[in-house]
Amino acid sequence: MFAFKDGLNIIRELIFPKYSYKSVLDIPLETLYESGIRTIFTDVDNTILPRSEKELPLQMVNWLGLAQRIGYTVYFVSNNSSYHRIYRVVKQTGISGIYFACKPLPFSTQQLIASTKTAPKKCLFIGDQILTDVLMGNWLKMTTILVEPFTNKLSLIKRLQFDIEQTLLSLFKK
């Protein structure tokens, strides 16, 4: 019989990232590659690019290049509805991906994973939001990494979401 404790465990599994870092720059790419991870899916806004900026900072371009030199295949998965914004990042890096992904719904990302012919357990999802990035990555059985938002200057809605996420994390601590 399904118990309340089982429900809490399911919620924990969905909202807790496998790893948490201050920035993508702190992620031990070599270690994760050695563990079998081969594909990186990353959010764009406030994960690798401040929401207020149009061009990736050089350190992020270099980080993405390092990931590719290590052997990762990298894709962008963004909820941003602006094709032009995401295309600008794609053009700057040569990395493809999807915009208006509707995370945490897994369908567009699931299609992208299927097109790569990579098992989700060999995929990493990096993002700055629990209720979109981590939830979707965990739902798809990927390894998830939560990073701090690039900037603390969040819109009212994003600030409210961030506060809810922090409350959930404290309520469902392992």
C-alpha positions, 0 to 999 in steps of 0.5 A: 500500500502506498504510504505517505512516506513513499510520497515524500520519498518520490518528491525528494527524488524529483526535487533534489539534484544529485549535485549542487555547485555555485557555478558551472565553472565548479563542476568536475567535468573530468570526474563526471566523464570518468563516471560514464556521463557523455552528454550535457544538457544545460539551461541557458538563462541564469545558468550559463548566461545572465538573463540581462546579457545577450552574449555568453561571457568568455569564461562560459564559452571556454567552459563549453569548449573544455566540456567538448574537448573532454569528450562531452556532447553538449546541448542547450535546453531553454524555456526561453521563448525567444528563438533569436536569443537562443539562436544567438547563443547557438551561433556564438558556440556552435552548440545546438539545442532547443528553445521554449522547451516547456520544462519541467514537461519532459517531452521536447527534451526526451525527443532530443535525448532520443535523437542523440541515441544516448541513455539518460543515465549517461546524460547530465542536466545542469540548471539553476531552477529546481522546479524546472531544470532539476525536476525534469532532469530527475524525471528523465533519470538524468544526473542533475546539477543545480547551480546558483543563478548567475545573478540575484536580480530576479523578476518577481515571479522568478524570486517567488519561485526561487523562495519556494524552491528553497523552502521545498529543499529545507522541508524535504532534506534527506 
